[in-house]
């Protein structure tokens, strides 16, 4: 542990709150981003490679991170996406039969700093009290002028279209090319496990850029269209709504997750708002209004659709299907006439929980009903 303790580091929040620790980083350049926390007890590699975390410094509330290493099978994208990581204890050893290396080395190759030996309990409580804040991770006892200038220049998440930043620039295939069912998936920051689950259901998938037009998508003759998760402010993804409506009007089944849920809402007249500190973790209770069942879900979002279980203001064509039992926010919606539905949580969650996996089967039933 002595090698990791060689360099002192800090996290400075925009409200002036300072947290001390030690830093594991390749470069001395400060890392600036919105600071959020997740309550996931496992799955740190999936978190750090999830494009929905692009442009964020992630605080892990689980006290030890890195103890089972990293592997080549679990990443949710082709690279680490976070701007920085803050942990209480960074394990220098790992033990797992699937592991191919240590977390510290994995993040160092991506030039993403890890700040450790931080009082993450105090930090999380602060973010829960005042809301998420911009922050800067740097080396040293106190922030220097460069770190403070970088923090001052860091943009707010509100108003940012990050979907186009993380999206693929060219369409690409996934799955068995001879599969009968064809799903076109919009990449607003798509996670690989979503593609794996469609592949498991004997689908061939064409992943298209976030800006692909309805005409381009319909020309691919999809049996269904998927709207992925992704980072940033949904209100800034202004090019998506016309495309979603154009596809749905042709009665092509549409299924959205996370950012996809917010975009469906906006498409049909809803508005979104920024949550005080977001929903991020693997243990969020969500009620299915149709069955009364409670699902334990994985979540990662900082924005939500405005409304209650009874109605979505401005969107009379939509009905609410799921609500969050912690704060009553909308967690799912459905179009009243068209085969369009979406959820705010992550039914594809890896490593879990898997309570909501059946939503993929529900989508496949809609796809089969159309064919």
C-alpha positions, -999 to +999 in steps of 0.1 A: +000+000+000+030+023+005+034+029-033-002+042-036+002+064-006+032+083-021+011+112-035-013+132-016-045+144-034-077+163-029-112+167-041-125+203-042-162+209-047-176+241-062-191+251-028-155+252-014-157+219+005-124+202+005-117+165+009-082+151+014-068+117+004-042+101-018-042+100-056-033+073-081-029+089-115-006+090-145-007+127-152-008+157-129-035+174-148-066+181-127-098+161-134-130+182-134-166+170-136-199+167-119-194+147-087-220+119-081-222+089-059-234+053-064-244+028-038-234-002-058-218-029-037-202-046-067-199-040-104-174-012-102-159-021-136-194-019-152-199+015-135-166+030-147-172+018-183-209+028-185-212+057-210-240+071-188-213+082-163-194+101-190-184+135-177-187+126-140-165+119-111-180+089-093-179+084-056-182+047-045-200+043-012-189+007-008-159+010+014-134-012-005-130-011-043-108-032-065-107-064-045-118-087-073-098-069-101-110-063-136-116-086-166-122-085-203-158-097-203-176-072-181-170-037-195-202-019-207-183-001-234-149-002-251-132+021-226-135+036-191-159+066-193-158+084-160-137+115-154-125+103-120-131+080-091-133+086-053-131+056-029-125+050+008-100+021+003-084+011-030-073-026-028-038-032-042-044-070-044-073-088-061-086-123-060-111-137-086-108-165-111-120-142-139-097-113-131-070-103-157-055-074-138-058-048-111-083-019-111-056+007-104-036-004-135-068-005-156-077+031-148-041+043-151-040+030-187-071+052-193-054+081-175-083+084-151-074+093-115-085+074-084-086+095-052-086+071-022-083+073+016-112+097+014-140+099+040-167+089+014-194+087+041-190+124+048-187+132+011-219+113+003-238+129+031-227+163+018-239+156-017-272+142-004-277+174+016-267+201-010-271+181-042-245+171-068-218+196-074-190+201-098-156+192-084-119+188-092-095+160-083-058+170-082-025+162-066-012+180-035-024+191-002-044+220-014-058+231-048-035+253-068-046+281-092-047+257-122-071+234-103-094+262-093-094+276-128-103+242-142-131+239-118-144+273-126-144+265-163-162+231-158-197+233-174-229+224-157-245+191-167-277+210-174-279+218-211-252+194-222-258+170-251-234+142-242-253+115-261-237+127-294-203+127-277-203+090-266-224+077-295-209+056-323-202+076-355-210+047-378-236+020-376-224-015-367-239-050-363-241-071-331-252-107-327-260-135-351-263-120-386-287-149-396-311-143-368-347-137-380-355-108-357-338-074-364-336-048-337-322-013-345-307+003-314-300+040-310-267+046-293-271+075-269-245+057-247-256+021-251-243-005-226-230-038-240-251-059-217-282-045-235-268-059-267-260-092-251-295-096-238-310-090-273-284-114-287-296-140-261-331-136-274-319-146-309-319-111-324-295-094-348-289-059-338-279-028-358-265-001-336-269+033-351-256+068-342-277+090-319-284+113-348-297+087-372-329+099-388-362+080-387-360+076-425-325+060-421-337+037-394-369+026-412-349+018-443-331-009-422-365-026-419-364-031-381-388-054-363-383-032-333-363-001-322-345+004-290-336+037-274-306+034-251-293+049-219-269+078-221-253+108-203-262+144-202-294+165-202-322+149-222-337+183-231-304+190-250-308+160-273-331+180-295-326+159-326-341+127-311-377+136-307-387+139-344-370+106-351-387+088-323-421+101-334-414+092-370-406+057-361-434+052-336-460+066-361-452+036-383-463+014-354-428-001-350-424-013-314-402+010-294-385+003-261-364+028-242-342+027-211-330+056-189-322+085-213-344+066-238-373+069-213-368+107-209-367+111-246-399+093-251-415+115-225-402+147-242-413+134-276-449+133-265-450+166-246-435+159-212-407+179-196-378+167-175-360+181-144-327+175-127-329+155-096-311+169-065-285+141-063-298+115-088-306+078-085-275+057-088-271+022-073-283-013-074-310-014-048-337+011-058-374+000-052-397+006-081-435-003-081-451-018-112-485+000-111-502-027-132-493-056-109-485-039-076-452-058-075-421-041-062-389-045-083-354-039-069-336-021-097-303-007-108-303+030-116-280+056-130-296+089-139-296+126-128-327+137-147-363+124-146-397+130-163-419+155-145-452+140-132-468+117-107-483+082-108-516+098-119-504+118-149-476+134-169-483+171-175-483+180-211-483+144-223-519+131-224-510+103-248-487+088-221-495+068-190-473+061-161-464+024-156-438+025-128-429+048-099-399+051-075-409+042-040-382+064-025-394+097-039-424+090-061-407+100-093-417+085-126-398+053-135-418+040-165-443+052-191-462+038-220-480+053-250-518+047-249-522+039-286-488+030-300-464+001-291-441+024-273-429+020-237-399+029-216-384+026-181-361+049-162-342+020-145-319-006-159-335-041-165-302-051-182-283-045-150-250-063-147-241-077-122-277-072-111-303-071-098-324-090-124-359-084-112-368-064-143-352-086-170-387-096-181-392-062-198-370-074-226-394-103-231-423-079-230-407-060-258-400-091-278-437-100-275-446-066-291-421-073-318-436-107-325-471-094-325-462-069-353-446-095-375 
